Amino acid sequence: AIAIYFLLQRKIKLKLFLVSLFLFSLSLVYIIPKVSAHIKSDIENYTSVVTRSSAFVNSFYVAAFYPLGTGGLYYVYFIEHLKAPVDLISSLTGGKADEILTWGTRKNGDKNISPASELGQWTIMLGIPGFLLFFYFYLYLLKYSSINKFLLLGMLYFFITGLFIETLT
């Protein structure tokens, strides 16, 4: 978010840019190898990366079958079309898909199943119009938040987390 924030600024202060460049370089050397090792361990030992990725891909897969969305009953369609995205993500990551394959059965309670991102949620519930509305909404916010630097940074944070991480609905 900070990198995109700097790219959107018209005047970049040299001191701030150099400090950010130093912090970015430090993260490349120290933080990124640790995070990638953690993700690799998570893929090999647990299912959370495969679960989250499969849920995200599944929302677009369902939207291909229901381009106008599924509405509030997305859960039924989400479970119905789960096999192909799970197979794809499992083959790409080499991770375990044990938890996902029990979704929709009596073994698993299935209480908190969701597309695992705000973009996925809008896409599965509202279809292609929801996908377009998500980006329109954030482009509209970008226009008005560019007036204040703190609003812009906050908006970029919520856009990136909504794109990949959070489900607000």
Secondary structure, DSSP 8 states (H G I E B T S, - for coil): -HHHHHHH-SS--HHHHHHHHHHHHHIIIIIHHHHHHHHHHHHHH-SHHHHHHHHHHHHHHHHHH-TT--GGGHHHHHHHT-HHHHHHHHHHH----HHHHTTTSTTS---S---SSHHHHHHHHHHHHHHHHHHHHHHHHHHHHTTSHHHHHHHHHHHHHHHHT----
